[in-house]
Amino acid sequence: MNTRCAALKIYLPGLPAAFQGLRIGQISDLHLGSFYDSRPVRQGIEVLRGEKPDVICFTGDLVNYETAEAKPYFAILQHLKAPLGVFSVLGNHDYGGYRQWPNAEAARQNLRQMYALHQALGWQLLRNAHTFLEENQEKIALIGVENWGIRKPHPRFGDVEKAKQGTAEAPVRILLSHDPSHWEAKVQPLAPEIDLMLAGHTHGFQCGIEIGTWQWSPVQYIYKQWAGLYQEKAQQLYVNRGFGYADIFPGRIGMPPEITVLELLKA
């Protein structure tokens, strides 16, 4: 797979001077259970590392059906590191809800294994919680929610109100939320102080056309915000097109896997 590295500048009015030029690397939707060869995953991780981001954000869907799909890739994923850390959220597939489990305890154990995997990788999994990035006694808030999607049966565990509590002191707040439909449905009406949201989920339908700044994909008839940067008043949303692919269609046509690098600048 030829990975697309999308690099763009994000202008934020309240950005502290210490974070001018901060580089956020975003990777999303690995769907590790769909790969038959580890080389594309290894190459994608190397592409992201080569961009030398200051912080890395993973915006969900590590697997398709169960946590065990990620185990063969553990050594590769361990190379995903950044000076300010790696932060993650869960996507709709990460809960194990698309597999028939023998009993409820097996499903709960799978989810516990997912939590443990993020911890073992050194990723800080944000489950309706927040943390702060700090530089030179200045800080910005990094907020992460569990999956929340407008389309059923996608899980609706995300609680942006709970996650943002305690972040009022931060002049900039960045939200990680897997499903971009969360932005219009909940984030804009309930959390207008969120400056930037990072999402994935749509994969760009793994099929589309892009000519210059014009882009088209069938997914746009399902998701209003499906790829790239969107802005509504003072809030911005970036939707990553995903790195892996869902197993119902093991490939991509005109919609290459994406690694994103966002450079923060003061507006």
Residue pairs with C-beta under 8 A, 6 or more apart in sequence:
1 40
1 43
1 44
1 252
1 256
1 257
2 256
2 257
3 43
3 44
3 47
3 243
3 256
3 257
3 258
3 259
4 241
4 256
4 257
4 258
4 259
5 47
5 51
5 258
5 259
5 260
5 261
6 228
6 240
6 258
6 259
6 260
6 261
7 51
7 260
7 261
7 263
8 229
8 238
8 260
8 261
8 262
8 263
9 262
9 263
9 264
9 265
10 196
10 229
10 236
10 238
10 262
10 263
10 264
10 265
11 265
11 266
11 267
12 172
12 195
12 196
12 264
12 265
12 266
12 267
13 234
13 266
13 267
14 171
14 172
14 195
15 140
15 171
15 172
15 264
15 265
15 266
15 267
16 135
16 138
16 139
16 140
16 171
16 172
17 136
17 138
17 266
18 135
18 136
18 137
18 138
19 133
19 135
19 138
19 140
19 172
19 264
20 264
20 265
20 266
21 263
21 264
21 265
22 54
22 55
22 133
22 263
22 264
23 51
23 52
23 53
23 54
23 55
23 261
23 262
23 263
23 264
24 53
24 54
24 55
24 56
24 57
24 174
24 198
24 260
24 261
24 262
24 263
24 264
25 48
25 51
25 53
25 55
25 56
25 57
25 82
25 259
25 260
25 261
26 56
26 57
26 58
26 59
26 198
26 238
26 240
26 259
26 260
26 261
26 262
27 44
27 48
27 56
27 57
27 58
27 59
27 80
27 240
27 243
27 259
27 260
28 58
28 59
28 60
28 61
28 91
28 178
28 199
28 200
28 201
28 240
28 242
28 243
28 258
29 59
29 60
29 61
29 91
29 200
29 201
29 203
29 240
29 242
29 243
29 244
30 41
30 58
30 61
30 62
30 63
30 243
30 244
31 61
31 62
31 63
31 64
31 93
31 242
31 243
31 244
31 245
31 246
31 247
32 41
32 62
32 63
32 64
32 69
32 70
32 72
32 73
32 244
33 63
33 64
33 65
33 66
33 69
33 247
34 64
34 244
34 245
34 246
34 247
34 250
35 41
35 244
38 72
38 73
38 76
40 257
41 73
41 76
41 244
42 76
44 243
44 257
44 259
45 76
45 77
45 79
45 80
46 79
47 259
48 56
48 80
48 259
49 79
49 80
49 81
51 259
51 261
53 82
53 261
54 82
54 83
54 84
55 82
55 83
55 84
55 85
55 86
55 87
55 133
55 142
56 80
56 81
56 82
56 85
56 86
56 87
57 86
57 87
57 88
57 142
57 176
57 198
58 80
58 86
58 87
58 88
58 89
58 123
59 88
59 89
59 91
59 176
59 177
59 178
59 198
59 199
59 200
59 201
59 240
60 88
60 89
60 90
60 91
60 92
60 93
60 94
60 147
60 178
60 200
60 201
61 91
61 92
61 93
61 94
61 178
61 200
61 201
61 242
61 244
62 70
62 91
62 93
62 94
62 114
62 117
63 69
63 70
63 93
63 94
63 114
64 93
64 98
64 246
64 247
65 93
65 96
65 98
65 99
66 96
66 99
66 110
67 94
67 96
67 110
67 111
67 113
67 114
67 117
68 110
68 113
70 77
70 117
71 117
74 117
74 120
74 121
77 121
78 121
78 122
80 86
80 121
80 123
81 122
84 133
85 122
85 124
86 121
86 122
86 123
86 124
87 123
87 124
87 125
87 126
87 131
87 142
87 144
87 176
88 118
88 123
88 124
88 125
88 126
88 144
88 176
89 125
89 126
89 127
89 144
89 145
89 146
89 147
89 176
89 177
89 178
90 114
90 125
90 127
90 146
90 147
90 178
91 147
91 178
91 179
91 200
91 201
92 147
92 149
92 154
92 155
92 178
92 179
92 201
94 114
94 147
95 111
95 114
95 147
95 155
95 157
96 107
96 110
96 111
96 114
97 153
97 155
101 107
101 110
115 125
118 124
118 125
119 125
124 131
125 144
126 142
126 143
126 144
126 145
126 163
126 176
127 144
127 145
127 146
128 144
128 145
128 146
128 157
128 158
128 159
128 160
128 162
128 163
129 143
129 144
129 163
130 141
130 142
130 143
130 144
130 163
130 164
130 165
130 166
130 167
131 141
131 142
132 139
132 140
132 141
132 142
132 167
132 170
133 139
133 140
133 141
133 142
139 169
139 170
140 170
140 171
140 172
140 173
140 174
141 164
141 167
141 170
141 172
141 173
141 174
142 174
142 176
143 160
143 163
143 164
143 167
143 173
143 174
143 175
143 176
143 194
144 163
144 175
144 176
144 177
145 158
145 159
145 160
145 163
145 175
145 176
145 177
145 182
146 155
146 157
146 158
146 159
147 154
147 155
147 156
147 157
147 158
147 177
147 178
147 179
148 154
148 155
148 156
148 157
148 158
148 160
148 177
148 179
148 182
148 185
148 186
149 155
149 156
149 178
149 179
149 181
149 182
149 201
150 179
150 181
150 182
150 185
151 181
151 222
154 179
158 177
158 182
158 186
160 175
160 177
160 182
160 186
160 187
160 190
160 191
160 194
161 190
161 191
163 175
164 173
164 175
164 191
164 193
164 194
167 173
172 195
172 196
172 264
173 193
173 194
173 195
173 196
174 194
174 195
174 196
174 197
174 198
175 187
175 191
175 194
175 196
175 197
175 198
176 197
176 198
177 183
177 187
177 197
177 198
177 199
178 199
178 200
178 201
179 199
179 201
180 197
180 199
180 200
180 201
180 202
180 223
180 225
180 226
180 237
180 239
181 223
181 224
181 225
182 197
182 199
183 197
183 199
183 225
183 230
183 235
183 237
184 224
184 225
184 232
187 194
187 197
187 235
188 232
188 235
192 233
192 234
192 235
194 235
195 234
195 235
195 236
196 235
196 236
196 237
196 238
197 235
197 236
197 237
197 238
198 237
198 238
198 240
198 262
199 225
199 237
199 238
199 239
199 240
200 239
200 240
200 241
200 242
201 223
201 239
201 242
202 219
202 222
202 223
202 226
202 227
202 239
202 241
202 242
203 219
203 241
203 242
203 245
203 246
203 255
204 217
204 219
204 226
204 227
204 241
204 242
204 255
205 217
205 218
205 219
205 226
205 255
206 242
206 245
206 246
206 249
206 251
206 252
206 253
206 255
207 217
207 218
207 249
207 252
207 253
207 254
207 255
208 215
208 216
208 217
208 218
208 219
208 227
208 253
208 254
208 255
209 215
209 216
209 217
209 254
210 216
210 254
210 255
215 227
215 228
217 226
217 227
217 255
219 226
219 227
220 226
225 237
225 239
226 239
227 239
227 241
228 238
228 239
229 236
229 237
229 238
230 236
230 237
230 238
230 239
231 237
238 260
238 262
240 258
240 260
241 255
241 256
241 257
241 258
242 257
242 258
243 257
243 258
243 259
244 257
245 251
245 252
245 257
